[in-house]
Every structure is written in C-alpha cells, then in structure tokens.
Amino acid sequence: MSSYPGLQGKVALVTGASSGIGRAAAKAMAANGARVAINFHRNEAGAETTRKEIVAEGGSAIAIQADVTQASDVEALVERTVTEFGPIDILVNNAGSLIERLRILELTEERWDEVIDLNLKSAFLCCRAVAASMMERKSGAIINVSSIAGRTGGALGSIHYSTAKGGLITFTKGLAKELAPFGVHVNAISPGVIDTRYHEQFSTPEAMKGYVAAIPLGRVGTPDEVAEVICFLASDAASYVAGETIEINGGMFMD
C-alpha cells in the first residue's frame, strides 16, 4: 500500500464497504491514518470483519448499517459518523450492484428504479448530506465509484446498471463545478473487470475469458489496485484534480 499525504486523522465514510472495492478502500484509508466509517446494508458480517481487521492493524473504524437509497437512513449514517469521529472529510460512494442481468423486454419498471436508486440516487443522497459541512470548512473530497459500463453501455443485460453508472459520471462533473469553488474536490473512478463478487455473481467463466482476452494487460484487476486510486483522489496528491473520472481497467477501454 502506498502512502498518501493528508489522509492522517481525516474522517472517511465509505458506502457499501463490507466487501470488494469498498472493503479495500476502507482498509486503505485506515492504513493511511484515516478514521473510517464502514457502511453496510445487509452484509453485517463482512462489515464487522473489515472493522476488526482495521482495528487489529492499529486503525480506527466503525461499522454502520444504512440503506443509502433512503434519505432518512443516509442522514442517520452521516449523523452517527460525525458523532463518533467528527465532520466527514472524505466520502466514497461505492454502494451499488447490477442485481440481475435483464434485457429490455425482461426489465421491469420496479427493477429499473431499484438499480438506478442503488447506483445513482444513493450517491446524490450521500453527497447532499455531507456537502454543507464540507463547503463551510472549505475542504473535502468526494469519490464516486462508477464503472467501465458507464462508458461502454456494459455487457448484454446491464442497461439499467450502465445507465446509472453513466449518470454518476455526469453527476460527478456537475457537482465538481458546484463544490470546487468551496475547496471540495469531486471526482470519480471507473473500474473495469475487477476480481470481486460482482463477476462471481453476474459473469460466466466463458464471459470472463472473453473479458480478459480484451484487456491489454492480460488480467483482471484487484480491489486493492482500485483502492490505491481512491486514496490518491482523496489525498493532497490530487489537489488540482476536479471533475475527472479515472479509468482503472488495464487498457480495456481508453478514453
């Protein structure tokens, strides 16, 4: 794990941090000296394991249950984090999922809304909940976790997910313009094929072989590699970066 300036003593809230990229980001933030609030919805065991690992390594972390598609839950999540650790300096909007692959004739209005809410509305709610404090303090970093699907339209059966992730990229640019004058940096990352439960759940072995064949680096990425970029964007090293979406995909998509 690299060392990033300016994370020591900061308060970071990472949504969907019980596994995968969120878990790796929470651990990386803590390794760099941040106090971390680990948000989870249903996977309490995963969040608690992450918390215990951070504490065992000398870090400071709490696990907080919240459904980040609900404004009341988000407000309670932020309030608990502030009560335990102080004002939030870093927000990582990582919560999201495809839920299931569905093509247009199979995709119901209810499932569409559910996926849009989980991947896009959640980021809006969390950003809105922390923005006033960051603006008042003229400091803060927000990192939105998008996806290569938001650039390419995704694999078949993922238009609801890719639309939400594409919207998140646009949301990042718009919010960056609003908050940059207040010293708040808003950026996004766009992971490609990463070794997480997402692909165990939604991609067949045959599909994975096809993905890898299309990656110039010849392999999938790891959550830790994504977490490194998240830490960079949260740190003083990214002091002149605003409104950007960084591709982390081994060359699979080059913008």
Number of C-alpha atoms within 10 A of each C-alpha: 12 10 15 21 15 14 23 15 15 22 26 30 31 25 30 28 30 27 20 21 27 29 26 22 29 33 28 23 31 27 21 21 21 24 28 30 30 29 30 25 16 13 14 15 13 18 27 18 15 24 25 17 15 22 15 10 11 12 19 22 27 21 24 21 19 21 19 28 22 15 18 12 16 23 18 15 25 21 17 15 25 15 10 14 19 15 19 24 23 29 25 27 28 26 26 22 15 22 16 15 16 18 13 12 6 10 16 12 8 8 16 17 13 19 25 23 19 22 29 27 21 23 28 20 20 25 21 15 18 22 21 12 15 23 17 11 14 15 18 27 26 30 27 27 28 31 28 22 22 21 18 12 18 17 13 10 18 22 22 25 31 25 21 27 28 20 17 26 24 17 19 27 17 13 21 22 15 14 22 19 11 17 17 26 31 30 27 28 24 21 24 22 22 21 16 15 12 14 14 11 11 16 15 11 11 8 13 16 12 11 17 16 13 15 17 12 13 13 18 17 18 16 18 20 16 24 23 19 18 27 26 17 27 29 23 15 13 16 14 8 15 22 21 18 24 18 22 21 22 20 14 19 16 10 7
